[in-house]
Amino acid sequence: MCDVQKYIDIYEELEKLEPDDTLQLVLEAKTEAQKDFFEMLGDYLLALKQQELIGRKLI
Protein backbone atom coordinates (compact mmCIF):
# COMPACT_ATOMS: atom_id res chain seq x y z
CA MET A 1 0.00 0.00 0.00
CA CYS A 2 1.25 3.49 -0.79
CA ASP A 3 1.90 6.28 1.69
CA VAL A 4 -1.15 8.42 0.90
CA GLN A 5 -0.02 11.38 3.00
CA LYS A 6 3.27 11.47 1.09
CA TYR A 7 1.41 11.98 -2.18
CA ILE A 8 -0.99 14.50 -0.68
CA ASP A 9 2.06 16.49 0.47
CA ILE A 10 3.58 16.28 -3.03
CA TYR A 11 0.29 17.46 -4.55
CA GLU A 12 0.16 20.44 -2.20
CA GLU A 13 3.73 21.38 -3.12
CA LEU A 14 3.00 21.11 -6.84
CA GLU A 15 -0.04 23.37 -6.46
CA LYS A 16 2.29 26.16 -5.35
CA LEU A 17 4.20 26.20 -8.64
CA GLU A 18 4.02 29.33 -10.78
CA PRO A 19 3.97 29.25 -14.61
CA ASP A 20 7.66 30.19 -14.72
CA ASP A 21 8.42 27.26 -12.43
CA THR A 22 6.68 24.74 -14.66
CA LEU A 23 8.42 26.20 -17.72
CA GLN A 24 11.78 25.76 -16.01
CA LEU A 25 10.88 22.16 -15.17
CA VAL A 26 9.94 21.48 -18.80
CA LEU A 27 13.15 23.04 -20.10
CA GLU A 28 15.33 21.11 -17.66
CA ALA A 29 13.53 17.77 -17.90
CA LYS A 30 15.92 14.88 -18.38
CA THR A 31 13.51 12.67 -20.33
CA GLU A 32 10.64 13.14 -22.73
CA ALA A 33 8.31 11.55 -20.15
CA GLN A 34 9.35 14.13 -17.54
CA LYS A 35 8.84 16.92 -20.06
CA ASP A 36 5.36 15.63 -20.90
CA PHE A 37 4.50 15.34 -17.21
CA PHE A 38 5.59 18.89 -16.41
CA GLU A 39 3.75 20.25 -19.45
CA MET A 40 0.55 18.49 -18.31
CA LEU A 41 1.10 19.80 -14.79
CA GLY A 42 1.44 23.35 -16.12
CA ASP A 43 -1.75 22.94 -18.17
CA TYR A 44 -3.58 21.59 -15.12
CA LEU A 45 -2.47 24.45 -12.89
CA LEU A 46 -3.47 26.96 -15.58
CA ALA A 47 -6.92 25.35 -15.84
CA LEU A 48 -7.35 25.61 -12.06
CA LYS A 49 -6.45 29.30 -12.17
CA GLN A 50 -8.89 29.88 -15.04
CA GLN A 51 -11.68 28.16 -13.10
CA GLU A 52 -10.91 30.34 -10.10
CA LEU A 53 -11.06 33.52 -12.19
CA ILE A 54 -14.26 32.45 -13.92
CA GLY A 55 -15.80 31.72 -10.53
CA ARG A 56 -14.88 35.22 -9.42
CA LYS A 57 -16.14 36.59 -12.79
CA LEU A 58 -12.82 38.24 -13.57
CA ILE A 59 -12.62 36.88 -17.11
Secondary structure by P-SEA (a helix, b strand, c coil): ccaaaaaaaaaaaaaaccaaaaaaaaaacccaaaaaaaaaaaaaaaaaaaaaaaaaccc
